[in-house]
């Protein structure tokens, strides 16, 4: 999946179908001149329904088609025949899709399971035919209910990536390089900030044919929680991750300070993110010799306190197997 094909935010317009009219009909056949009312009910209008699909990773299907209209219910007819229901429209969305009202931005529901179906707009009810209104004092009612009009709504579809491990770090920390080494993903890599503008997903193959999903989230900068830089555009994707892997380069001026800034941005965006499991990986560690690594380890034990950390290098393949082991243990803790 290329970066341009990743769409995680769209607005759509959905309109359900009208209910069909009830029929006004009086039964007539040879030798029966006054058979009474037998008008059937109108069919209901079609619904607009969202359905989760585990094979989808993006909302790109809604990039060019954003208006959806369900079918109208058919009118009732004689002999109490009900009209056909309007055709329902099913919209397939990736797991992790949050649906909001476009006007109020209130969250309506979320799709998190494969095959899960949620009603976005309900079709109008069909009107009842005149046979429902027969009474002892009015045995030939000549009226029936009209169908109820369908409804329309504007909705926001917002994707929060479902991944086991989320990569968190400042721009140019080496997240895309790590993802390309540890998974089969092919993210865009270059030596400048904000190379990654959309989340990249990769499958990490582990022992005994087991695997887990890792997401490379675009880099955080100070003020991201208030929308600075790419802001909320990418922070929402971290909410779905079970474990957060903080990636900080070994040549950083102050590793502890960078970690605290990253953690504070997550806390300000959503305090619940602080409760997730965390692991700090010091990237680009191939530039460190054993003596310098030992000194840094002593300092980090004080600076990071109880947060586990390890030294890795994506280019030199240093500590990559140990990183997989540690993440797998955390995910299955």
DRENGUFI-622244 format. One line per 5 residues: number of its first residue (from 1); their letters; for each residue x, y, z of N, C-alpha, C, O, CB. Coordinates in steps of 0.1 Angstrom, whole numbers. Atoms other than C-alpha are relative to their C-alpha. Glycine has a CB too. Layout:
REM residues N
NUM = a = X Y Z X Y Z X Y Z X Y Z X Y Z | ...
//
This chain:
REM residues 333
1 = xxxxx = 8 -12 0 0 0 0 9 12 0 17 14 9 -10 0 12 | -8 -12 1 16 33 -11 -6 11 9 -18 10 13 1 5 -14 | 4 -11 -9 14 64 11 -12 8 -6 -21 11 2 12 10 2 | 11 -7 6 -9 81 -14 -13 -7 1 -24 -1 -1 3 4 -14 | 12 8 0 -34 53 -11 -6 -1 14 -17 -6 16 2 -13 -5
6 = xxxxx = 5 0 -14 -38 57 27 -9 12 3 -4 23 3 12 -1 10 | 9 -10 -3 -69 76 34 -7 -3 14 -12 -14 15 -12 2 -11 | 5 4 -13 -79 78 71 -11 10 5 -15 10 17 11 0 10 | 10 -10 -4 -105 107 71 -8 4 -12 -3 9 -22 7 13 7 | 9 -4 11 -135 113 49 -13 4 5 -18 0 16 -2 -12 -10
11 = xxxxx = 14 -4 -3 -169 130 49 -9 -6 -10 -6 -5 -22 -1 15 1 | 9 6 10 -198 112 33 -14 5 2 -18 10 13 0 -15 1 | 14 -4 -1 -235 120 26 -8 -13 -3 -6 -19 -13 -4 11 -10 | 8 12 1 -259 91 32 -15 3 1 -19 11 9 4 -10 11 | 14 -2 0 -296 90 24 -8 -13 -1 -6 -21 -11 -4 10 -12
16 = xxxxx = 8 13 0 -320 62 32 -12 1 -9 -16 12 -13 -4 -4 15 | 12 0 9 -350 52 11 -13 3 7 -14 2 19 -1 -13 -7 | 14 -3 -5 -386 63 15 -8 -13 1 -6 -22 -7 -7 10 -10 | 9 11 -1 -412 39 27 -11 0 -11 -15 11 -15 -6 -1 14 | 11 0 10 -438 28 1 -14 3 6 -16 1 18 0 -14 -7
21 = xxxxx = 13 -3 -4 -474 38 3 -9 -12 2 -7 -23 -5 -7 9 -11 | 10 10 -2 -501 16 17 -11 1 -11 -13 11 -17 -7 0 14 | 10 0 11 -527 5 -9 -14 2 5 -18 -3 15 1 -14 -8 | 15 -1 -2 -564 16 -10 -6 -8 -10 -8 -4 -22 -4 15 0 | 6 9 9 -581 -13 -26 -11 -8 6 -10 -12 17 11 -10 -6
26 = xxxxx = 12 8 -4 -615 -31 -23 0 -12 -8 0 -12 -20 -13 9 -1 | 0 13 7 -617 -68 -31 -12 -1 -9 -23 2 -5 0 -11 11 | 11 2 10 -637 -75 -62 3 -12 -8 14 -14 -13 -1 13 -9 | -1 11 10 -644 -107 -81 -14 -4 -3 -24 1 2 8 -12 7 | 13 4 5 -673 -124 -99 -9 -5 12 -4 -13 20 2 -10 -11
31 = xxxxx = 10 3 -10 -704 -127 -77 3 6 14 -5 4 23 -1 -15 1 | -2 -6 -12 -687 -108 -49 2 15 -2 13 19 -7 13 -6 7 | 0 -14 4 -695 -71 -53 6 8 12 11 19 9 -14 5 -3 | -5 -8 -11 -685 -59 -18 9 -9 9 5 -14 20 -12 6 8 | -9 9 -7 -655 -80 -7 7 6 11 14 -1 19 9 -6 -10
36 = xxxxx = -7 -7 -11 -641 -54 17 14 4 -4 18 1 -15 0 -9 12 | -13 -6 3 -607 -37 19 10 -12 0 10 -21 8 4 10 10 | -11 9 0 -576 -57 9 13 6 -5 21 0 -11 -4 -12 -9 | -12 -7 5 -550 -31 2 12 -3 9 11 -3 21 -2 16 1 | -12 4 -7 -514 -42 12 8 11 5 6 23 2 8 -9 -9
41 = xxxxx = -9 -10 -6 -487 -24 31 11 3 -10 15 -5 -18 6 -6 13 | -12 -4 8 -459 -5 15 13 -6 6 14 -8 18 1 16 0 | -13 5 -5 -423 -18 18 8 11 6 6 23 4 8 -6 -12 | -8 -10 -7 -398 -1 40 11 5 -9 15 -2 -19 6 -6 13 | -11 -5 7 -371 21 26 13 -7 3 15 -12 14 1 15 2
46 = xxxxx = -13 7 -2 -335 8 22 8 8 11 7 20 13 8 0 -13 | -9 -5 -11 -310 13 51 14 3 -6 17 -2 -17 1 -10 12 | -15 -2 2 -274 26 49 7 -6 12 6 -2 23 4 15 -2 | -7 8 -10 -253 1 68 15 -1 -2 19 -3 -13 -6 -14 1 | -15 1 0 -216 1 77 4 -14 5 -2 -19 14 7 11 8
51 = xxxxx = -4 14 -3 -199 -33 78 16 -1 1 22 4 -8 -5 -10 -10 | -14 1 -1 -164 -41 91 6 -10 -9 0 -21 -11 4 -3 15 | -7 10 9 -139 -58 67 14 0 4 22 10 3 -2 4 -15 | -14 1 -5 -106 -71 81 10 1 -11 22 2 -9 1 -12 8 | -10 0 11 -91 -71 46 2 15 -5 10 17 -14 -6 -8 -12
56 = xxxxx = -2 -14 4 -93 -33 43 9 7 10 7 5 22 -14 8 -1 | -10 -7 -8 -66 -10 57 -2 16 -1 5 23 6 14 -4 -3 | 1 -14 3 -78 24 44 -14 3 -5 -22 -5 -8 10 4 -11 | 13 -5 5 -108 45 35 0 5 -14 -8 14 -18 -6 11 10 | -1 -5 13 -97 50 0 -12 -2 -9 -14 6 -19 12 -6 -7
61 = xxxxx = 12 2 8 -129 36 -14 -10 12 0 -19 13 -8 -7 -12 4 | 9 -12 -2 -146 68 -2 6 13 -5 0 24 -4 -4 2 14 | -6 -12 4 -122 92 -18 -7 7 -12 -9 19 -12 15 -3 -5 | 6 -5 12 -141 96 -51 -16 -2 0 -23 6 -7 5 -6 -12 | 14 2 -1 -176 83 -42 -4 3 15 -1 -5 24 -4 -14 -4
66 = xxxxx = 3 -4 -14 -190 101 -11 -15 2 2 -19 5 13 7 13 3 | 15 -1 -1 -228 102 -18 -6 -14 -2 -3 -21 -12 -6 10 -10 | 6 13 0 -249 71 -11 -15 1 3 -19 8 12 7 -10 10 | 14 0 -1 -286 66 -16 -6 -13 -1 -4 -20 -11 -6 10 -10 | 6 14 0 -306 35 -7 -13 1 -8 -18 11 -11 -3 -4 15
71 = xxxxx = 12 1 8 -336 23 -26 -13 3 7 -13 1 20 -1 -14 -7 | 13 -3 -6 -372 33 -20 -9 -13 1 -7 -22 -7 -8 10 -8 | 9 11 -2 -398 8 -7 -11 1 -11 -16 12 -15 -6 0 14 | 10 0 10 -424 -3 -33 -14 1 7 -15 -1 19 0 -14 -8 | 13 -2 -6 -461 5 -28 -8 -13 2 -5 -23 -5 -9 10 -9
76 = xxxxx = 8 12 -2 -486 -20 -15 -10 -2 -12 -12 7 -20 -8 1 13 | 9 2 10 -511 -36 -38 -12 -9 5 -13 -11 17 7 -7 -12 | 13 7 -4 -544 -56 -38 4 -14 6 15 -19 5 -9 -2 -13 | -2 13 -7 -549 -89 -20 10 0 11 17 -10 13 3 -11 -11 | -9 -2 -11 -530 -76 9 15 -3 -3 23 -7 5 -4 -10 12
81 = xxxxx = -13 2 5 -498 -78 -11 9 12 5 6 23 1 1 -2 -15 | -9 -11 -5 -470 -59 6 10 4 -11 15 -5 -19 8 -4 13 | -11 -4 10 -445 -39 -15 13 -5 4 16 -7 16 0 16 -1 | -14 4 -3 -409 -49 -17 7 10 8 5 22 6 7 -4 -13 | -9 -9 -7 -384 -34 7 10 6 -9 14 0 -19 7 -7 12
86 = xxxxx = -10 -6 8 -360 -9 -7 14 -6 2 16 -13 12 1 15 4 | -14 7 0 -324 -21 -15 8 7 11 10 20 10 6 1 -14 | -10 -5 -10 -300 -17 15 13 3 -7 17 -4 -16 1 -9 11 | -14 -3 4 -266 -1 9 10 -4 11 9 1 22 1 15 -5 | -10 4 -9 -237 -18 26 13 7 -3 18 6 -14 2 -15 1
91 = xxxxx = -13 -7 2 -205 3 30 11 -8 8 10 -8 20 -1 15 5 | -11 8 -7 -174 -18 38 11 10 5 16 18 -3 6 -10 -10 | -10 -9 -6 -150 -1 61 11 -8 8 8 -19 12 -6 10 10 | -10 8 -8 -117 -12 78 -3 0 15 -10 9 20 14 7 -3 | 2 0 -14 -116 -22 114 7 11 6 18 15 2 5 -14 6
96 = xxxxx = -6 -12 -7 -109 7 137 -7 13 -5 -2 24 -2 14 1 -3 | 7 -12 6 -133 31 118 -10 6 11 -18 -1 16 -8 -4 -12 | 9 -7 -10 -150 57 141 -9 9 -9 -5 16 -18 8 9 10 | 10 -7 8 -182 72 127 -6 12 9 -10 10 20 -12 -9 -4 | 4 -12 -7 -191 108 138 -11 8 -8 -11 7 -20 12 9 4
101 = xxxxx = 9 -9 6 -219 132 131 8 12 -5 15 18 2 -12 5 10 | -9 -11 6 -204 158 107 -4 14 6 5 22 6 -2 0 -15 | 4 -13 -5 -224 187 123 5 2 14 10 12 17 -15 2 -1 | -3 -1 -14 -218 180 160 13 -6 3 19 -4 14 -11 -6 8 | -12 7 -3 -187 158 157 -2 -10 12 8 -14 17 12 9 2
106 = xxxxx = 3 10 -10 -204 135 182 3 -14 -5 -1 -17 -17 -15 1 5 | -2 14 4 -192 99 180 -12 -8 1 -19 -9 11 11 -7 9 | 12 8 1 -220 77 168 2 -15 4 -5 -21 12 -6 1 -14 | -4 13 -3 -203 43 169 13 -3 -6 19 5 -13 -11 -10 -5 | -13 4 5 -171 24 161 -2 -14 -6 -10 -22 -1 11 0 11
111 = xxxxx = 0 14 6 -165 -7 139 14 -6 4 24 -1 -1 -2 1 -15 | -12 6 -4 -139 -29 155 2 -15 -3 12 -21 -1 2 2 15 | 0 14 2 -148 -65 145 -4 -3 -14 -12 4 -21 -9 -7 10 | 3 4 13 -149 -83 112 -14 -4 -2 -19 -13 6 10 -11 -5 | 14 4 2 -184 -86 98 -10 8 9 -22 6 7 -2 -14 3
116 = xxxxx = 9 -8 -9 -198 -62 125 -8 10 -9 -2 17 -17 8 8 11 | 8 -9 8 -227 -42 111 -7 10 9 -12 7 20 -11 -8 -8 | 6 -11 -7 -240 -8 123 -8 8 -9 -4 11 -21 11 9 7 | 9 -8 8 -269 12 110 4 15 0 5 21 11 -15 -1 5 | -3 -15 1 -259 47 98 -13 8 -2 -15 17 5 10 2 -12
121 = xxxxx = 13 -7 2 -293 58 84 -11 -11 -2 -9 -19 -11 1 10 -12 | 11 10 1 -325 38 88 -10 4 -10 -14 16 -11 -7 -2 14 | 10 -3 11 -350 36 59 -13 3 6 -16 -1 18 -1 -12 -9 | 14 -4 -4 -385 50 62 -9 -12 1 -8 -21 -8 -6 11 -9 | 10 12 -1 -413 26 73 -10 2 -11 -14 12 -15 -7 0 14
126 = xxxxx = 10 0 10 -438 16 48 -14 3 6 -16 -1 18 -1 -14 -8 | 13 -3 -5 -474 28 51 -9 -13 1 -7 -22 -7 -7 11 -8 | 9 12 -1 -502 4 62 -11 1 -10 -17 12 -13 -5 -1 14 | 11 0 10 -528 -6 36 -14 1 7 -15 0 19 0 -13 -8 | 13 -3 -6 -565 1 41 -7 -12 7 -16 -9 15 -10 5 -11
131 = xxxxx = 7 11 -7 -574 -34 53 3 1 15 -4 -6 23 5 -13 -5 | -3 -2 -15 -558 -24 87 -10 8 7 -12 8 19 14 6 2 | 9 -10 -6 -584 2 92 -15 -3 0 -23 5 3 2 14 -7 | 14 4 1 -615 -18 88 -6 -1 15 1 -8 23 -1 -14 -7 | 7 1 -13 -639 -15 118 -15 -4 -2 -19 -5 -13 1 14 8
136 = xxxxx = 14 4 0 -674 -25 127 -9 12 -6 -20 9 -11 -6 -4 13 | 8 -11 5 -686 10 118 5 6 -13 -2 14 -19 0 11 11 | -6 -4 13 -663 16 88 6 -12 -7 18 -15 -5 10 12 2 | -5 12 6 -661 -16 68 6 1 -13 12 -8 -19 -12 -9 -1 | -6 -2 13 -649 -1 36 9 13 1 6 23 -6 -10 1 -11
141 = xxxxx = -9 -12 -1 -621 24 46 7 3 -14 12 -6 -20 10 -1 11 | -6 -4 13 -609 43 15 12 9 2 15 19 -5 -11 8 -8 | -12 -8 -3 -577 56 30 11 -10 5 8 -21 10 -2 11 10 | -12 8 -5 -542 41 38 11 10 4 10 22 1 5 -10 -11 | -11 -8 -4 -510 54 53 10 3 -11 13 -6 -19 7 -6 12
146 = xxxxx = -11 -2 9 -484 71 32 13 -6 6 14 -7 18 2 15 -4 | -13 5 -6 -448 58 36 7 12 7 5 23 3 9 -6 -11 | -8 -10 -7 -424 76 59 12 3 -8 18 -5 -14 4 -5 15 | -12 -5 8 -397 97 42 13 -6 6 14 -7 19 0 15 0 | -13 4 -4 -362 84 44 8 12 6 3 24 5 8 -6 -11
151 = xxxxx = -7 -10 -6 -336 104 63 14 1 -7 18 -8 -14 2 -3 15 | -13 -2 6 -303 119 52 9 6 11 5 13 20 0 9 -12 | -10 -5 -10 -271 127 72 13 1 -7 17 -5 -17 0 -10 12 | -14 -2 4 -236 139 67 8 -6 12 7 -3 23 4 15 -2 | -8 6 -11 -211 117 86 15 0 -3 19 2 -15 -4 -15 1
156 = xxxxx = -14 1 1 -174 116 92 5 -14 3 1 -20 13 7 10 10 | -6 13 -3 -155 84 89 15 2 3 22 8 -5 -1 -10 -12 | -14 -3 -4 -122 85 108 6 -14 4 1 -21 13 0 10 12 | -7 13 -2 -98 55 108 11 2 11 19 11 10 6 -5 -12 | -10 1 -10 -78 47 139 7 -13 -2 1 -24 0 -5 2 15
161 = xxxxx = -7 12 4 -52 22 129 0 -10 11 4 -7 22 14 3 -5 | 0 11 -9 -55 -12 146 14 -7 -1 16 -14 -11 -12 -10 -2 | -14 6 0 -19 -23 154 3 -4 14 -1 2 24 10 9 -6 | -4 4 -14 -3 -42 183 10 9 6 10 12 17 5 -14 -1 | -11 -8 -5 28 -20 185 0 13 -8 -1 13 -21 13 -7 -1
166 = xxxxx = -1 -13 7 29 17 177 14 7 2 18 7 13 -11 10 5 | -13 -7 -1 62 35 169 -2 14 3 -8 21 -5 8 -3 -13 | 1 -14 -4 65 68 187 13 7 0 23 1 6 -7 1 14 | -13 -7 0 92 93 181 0 13 -7 -10 16 -14 11 -9 -6 | -1 -13 7 103 127 168 3 -3 -15 7 -14 -18 11 9 6
171 = xxxxx = -3 2 15 107 131 130 15 -3 -1 23 2 6 -3 13 -8 | -14 4 3 138 115 116 6 -8 11 19 -8 13 8 12 -4 | -6 9 -11 142 91 146 4 -13 -5 10 -21 2 -10 -1 11 | -3 13 6 145 61 123 -11 -10 1 -9 -22 0 12 -6 8 | 12 9 -1 110 47 127 -3 -8 -13 -5 -20 -13 -12 8 4
176 = xxxxx = 3 7 13 105 40 90 11 -10 -4 8 -21 -9 -1 11 -11 | -12 9 3 140 24 87 -2 -13 9 -1 -24 3 13 6 4 | 3 11 -9 131 1 117 -11 -9 -6 -10 -21 -6 -3 4 14 | 11 7 5 98 -8 102 4 -8 -13 -1 -19 -15 -12 9 -4 | -4 7 13 114 -17 68 9 -12 3 10 -22 -5 8 10 -9
181 = xxxxx = -9 11 -3 139 -40 86 -7 -11 7 -5 -23 5 12 5 9 | 6 10 -9 117 -57 111 -13 -6 -7 -18 -16 -2 -4 7 13 | 12 5 7 87 -62 87 3 0 -15 14 4 -20 -13 9 3 | -1 0 15 81 -66 49 -5 13 -6 -6 15 -18 -7 -12 -6 | 5 -13 5 67 -30 47 11 8 -7 23 6 -4 -6 8 12
186 = xxxxx = -10 -8 8 84 -6 23 -4 15 1 -8 21 -9 0 -4 -15 | 3 -14 -2 79 29 38 10 9 -7 21 5 -10 -1 3 15 | -9 -10 6 93 60 23 11 4 10 7 8 21 -8 13 -5 | -11 -3 -10 127 67 39 9 11 -6 14 10 -18 8 -13 3 | -9 -11 4 148 99 36 5 7 12 -1 6 23 -7 10 -10
191 = xxxxx = -7 -7 -11 171 120 58 -5 14 2 3 24 2 15 0 -2 | 6 -14 -3 147 149 65 -13 -3 8 -19 -13 7 -2 8 -13 | 12 2 -9 118 155 89 -13 -2 -8 -14 3 -20 -1 12 8 | 13 2 6 83 144 81 0 -8 -13 -8 -5 -22 -8 13 -1 | 0 9 12 92 118 55 -13 -7 0 -19 -9 -11 13 -9 0
196 = xxxxx = 12 8 -1 63 98 68 -12 10 3 -12 16 13 1 -11 11 | 12 -9 -2 30 117 63 -12 -8 3 -23 -2 7 -2 8 -12 | 11 9 -3 7 87 67 5 -12 8 16 -16 6 -8 -4 -13 | -4 12 -7 8 57 90 4 -12 -9 -3 -14 -19 -10 -5 10 | -4 12 8 26 26 76 -2 -12 9 2 -11 21 15 1 -5
201 = xxxxx = 2 13 -7 17 -9 87 9 -11 -5 11 -12 -17 -15 -4 0 | -8 11 4 39 -39 87 -3 -12 9 -6 -11 21 15 3 0 | 1 13 -7 36 -76 98 13 -4 5 22 -7 -3 -8 -11 -8 | -13 5 -6 64 -87 122 -1 -15 1 -9 -20 9 3 7 13 | 1 15 -1 70 -124 116 9 -4 12 20 -1 14 5 -6 -13
206 = xxxxx = -7 5 -12 79 -141 149 2 -15 -1 -1 -21 -11 -8 4 13 | -2 15 0 88 -177 158 -13 -8 -1 -23 -3 3 8 -4 13 | 11 10 1 66 -207 151 -12 6 -8 -24 4 -5 -5 -4 13 | 10 -5 9 47 -188 123 -9 10 7 -20 13 2 -8 -11 -6 | 8 -10 -7 34 -163 148 4 14 -5 15 16 -10 1 -1 15
211 = xxxxx = -3 -14 5 32 -125 140 -8 10 8 -17 7 15 -3 1 -15 | 7 -12 -5 21 -91 152 1 12 -9 10 12 -17 5 3 15 | 1 -12 9 13 -58 136 7 12 6 4 15 18 -15 3 -4 | -6 -12 -5 35 -27 139 -3 11 -9 -4 10 -21 16 -3 1 | 4 -12 7 25 8 129 11 11 2 15 14 13 -13 5 4
216 = xxxxx = -9 -11 0 49 36 120 -8 13 -1 -14 16 -11 11 -1 -12 | 9 -13 0 31 68 131 9 12 -3 21 12 1 -6 1 15 | -8 -12 3 43 101 117 5 7 12 -1 7 23 -9 10 -8 | -7 -5 -11 67 119 139 -7 11 8 -14 19 3 13 6 -4 | 6 -9 -10 56 139 170 10 12 1 22 11 1 -3 -6 13
221 = xxxxx = -8 -12 -3 68 175 176 -7 6 13 -18 3 16 1 10 -12 | 6 -6 -12 62 196 207 -12 8 -4 -11 15 -15 11 10 7 | 12 -7 3 27 210 207 -9 -8 -9 -20 -3 -13 3 13 -7 | 8 9 9 13 181 187 -14 -2 6 -24 -3 -2 6 -13 -2 | 13 2 -6 -15 176 212 -10 12 -2 -22 10 -2 2 -2 15
226 = xxxxx = 9 -11 3 -28 211 204 -2 2 -15 -8 11 -20 6 13 6 | 2 -1 14 -27 204 167 12 6 -8 11 7 -20 -12 7 -3 | -11 -5 7 7 218 159 7 -10 -9 7 -22 -6 11 6 10 | -5 9 9 25 203 130 -11 -9 -7 -20 -3 -12 11 -10 7 | 11 9 5 5 172 119 -10 -2 11 -21 -8 8 6 -13 -5
231 = xxxxx = 10 0 -11 -12 173 153 -8 -12 2 -4 -23 1 -9 12 -2 | 9 11 -2 -43 152 158 -1 -9 -12 -6 -20 -11 -14 6 3 | 0 8 12 -39 139 123 6 -14 2 1 -23 -4 7 7 -11 | -6 14 -2 -17 111 135 -1 -5 15 0 -17 17 15 1 -3 | 0 4 -13 -20 111 173 -12 -10 3 -11 -19 12 -2 12 10
236 = xxxxx = 11 9 -2 -54 93 171 4 -14 -3 -2 -23 2 -12 4 -9 | -4 13 4 -37 63 155 7 -8 12 6 -20 12 9 0 -12 | -7 6 -11 -17 57 187 -10 -6 10 -7 -15 18 9 10 7 | 9 5 -10 -49 51 207 -3 -14 -1 -7 -21 9 -13 8 -1 | 4 14 2 -55 17 192 12 -10 4 9 -22 4 -4 -2 -14
241 = xxxxx = -11 9 -2 -20 3 199 0 -6 14 -2 1 24 13 7 -3 | -1 6 -14 -15 -22 228 13 4 7 13 6 19 -1 -15 -2 | -14 -3 -5 22 -14 232 6 12 -7 5 12 -20 9 -12 0 | -7 -11 7 41 18 225 15 -1 1 21 -3 11 -4 14 7 | -15 1 1 77 16 213 5 14 -3 4 19 -14 4 -10 -11
246 = xxxxx = -6 -13 2 95 49 218 13 -1 -6 22 -9 -1 1 8 14 | -12 2 7 123 53 194 7 14 0 3 24 -4 -2 -4 -15 | -8 -12 -2 150 79 203 14 -3 -5 20 -13 -1 0 4 15 | -13 3 5 183 81 184 11 2 10 10 10 19 3 9 -12 | -11 -1 -9 216 76 202 7 13 0 14 17 10 10 -12 -3
251 = xxxxx = -7 -13 1 230 109 190 -9 12 5 -5 23 3 4 3 -14 | 9 -10 -5 201 128 207 8 8 11 16 1 19 -13 -6 6 | -6 -8 -10 213 156 230 -4 -4 14 5 -4 23 -3 15 -2 | 5 5 -13 192 144 259 -11 -10 -2 -23 -6 -5 -5 13 8 | 9 10 3 175 111 255 -12 0 10 -24 -2 7 7 -14 1
256 = xxxxx = 10 -1 -10 156 114 288 -10 11 -2 -22 9 0 6 1 14 | 9 -11 3 142 148 279 -9 -3 -12 -21 1 -11 9 13 -2 | 8 3 12 131 136 245 -12 -9 4 -23 -8 -1 8 -6 -11 | 11 10 -4 112 107 261 -11 7 8 -22 4 5 7 -11 8 | 10 -7 -8 95 130 286 -9 9 -9 -21 10 -6 7 8 11
261 = xxxxx = 8 -9 9 84 154 258 -10 -9 -7 -22 -5 -8 9 8 -10 | 9 9 7 70 125 238 -12 -5 9 -23 -5 5 8 -12 -6 | 10 5 -9 52 111 268 -10 11 4 -22 8 6 7 -5 13 | 9 -11 -4 38 145 278 -10 4 -12 -21 7 -9 8 13 3 | 9 -2 11 24 150 243 -12 -10 -1 -23 -7 -3 7 0 -14
266 = xxxxx = 10 10 0 6 117 245 -10 2 12 -22 1 10 6 -14 1 | 8 -2 -12 -7 125 280 -10 12 -2 -21 11 1 8 3 12 | 9 -12 2 -21 159 269 -10 -3 -10 -21 2 -10 9 12 -5 | 10 4 10 -38 143 239 -10 -9 6 -22 -7 4 7 -6 -12 | 9 10 -6 -53 114 258 7 -6 12 16 -14 10 -5 -11 -10
271 = xxxxx = -7 5 -12 -43 106 295 0 -15 0 9 -21 7 -7 6 12 | 0 14 0 -53 70 289 12 -7 -7 15 -18 -4 -13 -5 -6 | -12 6 7 -23 65 266 12 -3 10 20 -11 7 5 10 -11 | -11 2 -10 0 67 297 -1 -14 6 9 -19 11 -1 11 11 | 2 13 -6 -15 34 309 5 -11 -9 5 -23 -4 -15 -2 3
276 = xxxxx = -5 11 9 -2 15 279 14 -4 3 22 3 9 -1 5 -15 | -14 4 -2 29 -6 280 10 8 -8 6 11 -20 1 -16 -3 | -10 -9 7 60 13 270 14 -7 0 18 -13 10 1 14 6 | -14 5 1 95 3 258 7 11 -8 2 16 -18 0 -14 -8 | -8 -10 7 122 27 248 12 -7 -7 19 -15 -1 6 11 10
281 = xxxxx = -11 6 8 146 17 220 9 12 -4 5 21 -10 -6 -7 -13 | -10 -10 4 178 37 215 5 -4 -14 13 -13 -15 12 2 10 | -3 3 14 182 37 177 14 5 -4 20 13 3 -10 5 -10 | -13 -4 6 214 42 156 11 -3 10 21 5 11 0 15 -3 | -10 3 -10 234 25 184 13 -6 -5 22 -9 2 -6 -10 10
286 = xxxxx = -13 5 6 260 12 160 11 10 0 23 7 -2 -3 -4 -15 | -11 -10 -1 278 45 164 6 1 14 15 9 17 -6 14 -3 | -5 0 -14 284 37 201 10 -11 2 8 -23 -3 -12 -1 10 | -9 11 -3 313 17 214 -4 -5 14 -14 0 20 15 5 1 | 4 7 -12 310 -6 244 1 9 13 -8 9 21 8 -13 3
291 = xxxxx = -1 -8 -11 323 19 269 -10 11 1 -16 14 12 14 7 0 | 10 -10 0 300 47 258 -14 -5 3 -22 1 9 0 8 -14 | 13 7 -2 270 23 257 -2 -3 15 -13 -1 21 -1 -13 -8 | 1 3 -14 278 13 293 -3 13 8 -11 13 18 13 -6 6 | 3 -13 -6 279 50 304 -14 4 -2 -21 9 8 10 11 -5
296 = xxxxx = 14 -4 3 246 57 287 -10 -8 8 -20 -4 12 -2 0 -15 | 9 9 -7 230 27 303 -1 4 14 -12 3 20 6 -15 -1 | 0 -4 -14 240 39 338 -9 13 1 -17 14 10 14 3 5 | 8 -13 0 225 74 330 -15 -3 -2 -23 3 5 6 10 -10 | 14 2 3 193 60 315 -7 -8 11 -19 -6 12 0 -8 -13
301 = xxxxx = 6 7 -11 187 37 344 -5 10 11 -16 8 17 10 -9 7 | 5 -10 -9 184 69 365 -11 9 -7 -21 12 0 12 9 4 | 9 -10 7 167 91 339 -14 -6 -4 -24 0 -3 7 5 -13 | 12 6 4 141 66 326 -7 -7 11 -19 -12 10 2 -9 -11 | 5 6 -11 135 51 360 -5 -14 -3 3 -23 -6 -12 8 6
306 = xxxxx = 5 13 2 112 21 357 -4 -4 -14 -9 -15 -16 -12 -2 9 | 4 3 14 107 22 319 11 -8 -6 23 -4 -6 -2 13 -8 | -10 8 7 125 -6 301 6 6 -12 -1 13 -20 -5 -14 -3 | -6 -6 12 150 4 274 10 -10 -6 14 -19 2 7 13 3 | -10 8 7 174 -13 249 6 7 -11 0 17 -16 -7 -14 -4
311 = xxxxx = -7 -6 11 199 -4 223 -1 -8 -13 0 -21 -12 16 1 4 | 2 7 12 193 -12 187 6 8 -12 9 20 -10 -15 -3 -3 | -4 -7 12 205 -4 152 -7 -7 -12 -4 -19 -14 16 0 -2 | 7 6 11 183 -10 122 9 -4 -12 8 -14 -18 -11 9 -5 | -9 2 11 211 -7 97 10 -12 3 12 -20 -6 8 13 -3
316 = xxxxx = -10 11 -4 236 -30 116 -7 -12 5 0 -22 9 9 6 10 | 7 12 -5 208 -54 127 4 -3 14 3 -14 19 3 -12 -9 | -4 2 -14 219 -48 163 -12 0 9 -20 9 9 10 11 4 | 11 1 -10 194 -60 189 -14 -2 -6 -24 -1 1 0 13 8 | 13 2 6 166 -66 164 -8 -12 5 -20 -11 8 1 0 -16
321 = xxxxx = 7 13 -5 159 -102 175 -4 2 14 -15 -2 18 10 -12 -2 | 3 -3 -14 160 -91 211 -12 9 1 -21 7 10 12 6 8 | 12 -9 0 135 -63 203 -13 -8 -3 -23 -5 4 2 11 -11 | 12 8 3 111 -88 187 -4 -8 12 -16 -9 16 3 -9 -12 | 3 8 -12 114 -110 218 -7 8 11 -16 4 17 13 -7 5
326 = xxxxx = 6 -8 -11 107 -82 242 -14 5 -4 -22 5 5 10 13 2 | 14 -4 4 77 -69 222 -10 -11 1 -21 -9 5 0 6 -14 | 10 12 -1 62 -104 219 -3 -3 14 -15 -6 17 7 -12 -7 | 2 3 -14 66 -109 256 -10 11 6 -19 7 14 13 0 8 | 9 -11 -5 49 -75 263 -14 -2 -5 -24 0 3 6 13 -3
331 = xxx = 14 1 6 20 -82 240 -7 -12 6 -20 -12 6 1 -2 -15 | 6 12 -5 14 -116 256 1 -1 15 -1 -11 22 6 -12 -6 | -1 0 -14 19 -105 292 -14 0 6 -15 0 18 8 13 5
//
